[in-house]
Amino acid sequence: MVQTHVEHCRFTVPDSGRSLLWEVTRFCNLECTHCCTYSGPTVPTSNDVTTEQMVRVAVELADADVSDVLFSGGEPFLRRDFLEILRAVDPNRTLVYIASNGTVINDRLVDQLREARITGIDISLDGATPELHQLVRLHPTSFQRAVRGIEACVRGGVPLRVTSCVTPKTSPHVSALIDLAAGLGVKTLVIQTILPSGGRAVEHPDLALSPKAIPGIDDQIDASRNRWGDEISVELRSGATSRAAAGCPAGHQLINISADGDVSTCSWLYKIDRKRFTLGNIKTRTLLDCMMGIDQMMQPWTTLTPGCPIPEVLDAIKATRTVHT
């Protein structure tokens, strides 16, 4: 009897409409070892989508059935026009979230985000000390600046979630991270493992956490509940313990736009095989027009597995390379 291995999706998708992950630039003031987009301070911005094109698509989101958008990067706040793009989204029809490293967030920016009526912001904090945080962030002041960004959001009343990538070296210190976050006034902390599926993480397999380490992290989270009670909610997301439902939401509940404007059904599928999973580009086509090809793109893969098609795609790539060698 053949057993089917079902991979669970790590994305949280809406019950109705689509989630859009929009990577607005690959330019960043950090050059993290686990970055899935190869972002950094030397990345050119010449191929980024123009302000006019970005605003056009931002206005189009609700009509494309996008119920929520997560702006990411790179570091999105390093786009000088980012607030203009934010303001082009209708917050009454599409919820707006932002993922940031937190290093450029201050009180003035928090006031502007509150005025733009964003739904929430994610700030990355990968350790309870500068030394632990810098294991993947590398920059000597990244920890202090991220903490200042978190404090500004808490102080200014912008809905905040802290996200943290856990590695073999930081996993014994999850308890200290929870204490730090709770002490800063953070109400939600999401701890996630690093996927070696794309970007620089492929070059750093030592960042991947063994499934054997998961129970130890769970124990630290459980112990933190005795200290903090309901003051902070902590969630662990890993490939082994994903709470997402089985099945692939790519395209129908999830889409992605890359920094250079490519539209795809899933950011991970796109990073693994850009040519195979690009629907079109917003520089030359509308978002709705690009989305017309979703069924044709995804049906061959969703018929192969009831879960995430990434293992099937990786096998197909490996088979192609074998044939050509």
Sequence and secondary structure as in RCSB ss.txt:
>XXXX:A:sequence
MVQTHVEHCRFTVPDSGRSLLWEVTRFCNLECTHCCTYSGPTVPTSNDVTTEQMVRVAVELADADVSDVLFSGGE
PFLRRDFLEILRAVDPNRTLVYIASNGTVINDRLVDQLREARITGIDISLDGATPELHQLVRLHPTSFQRAVRGI
EACVRGGVPLRVTSCVTPKTSPHVSALIDLAAGLGVKTLVIQTILPSGGRAVEHPDLALSPKAIPGIDDQIDASR
NRWGDEISVELRSGATSRAAAGCPAGHQLINISADGDVSTCSWLYKIDRKRFTLGNIKTRTLLDCMMGIDQMMQP
WTTLTPGCPIPEVLDAIKATRTVHT
>XXXX:A:secstr
       B  S   SSSEEEEEE  SB S   TT TT  BTT   TTS  HHHHHHHHHHTGGGTEEEEEEESS 
GGGSTTHHHHHHHS TTTSEEEEEE STT  HHHHHHHHHTT SEEEEE   SSHHHHHHHH  TTHHHHHHHHH
HHHHHHT  EEEEEEE TTTGGGHHHHHHHHHHTT  EEEEEE  TTSGGGGG GGGS  GGGHHHHHHHHHHHH
HHHGGG EEEEE TTS  S BS  BTTTEEEE TT EEES HHHHHH TTTTEEEETTTS HHHHHTTHHHHHHH
HHTT SS SHHHHHHHHHHHHHHH 
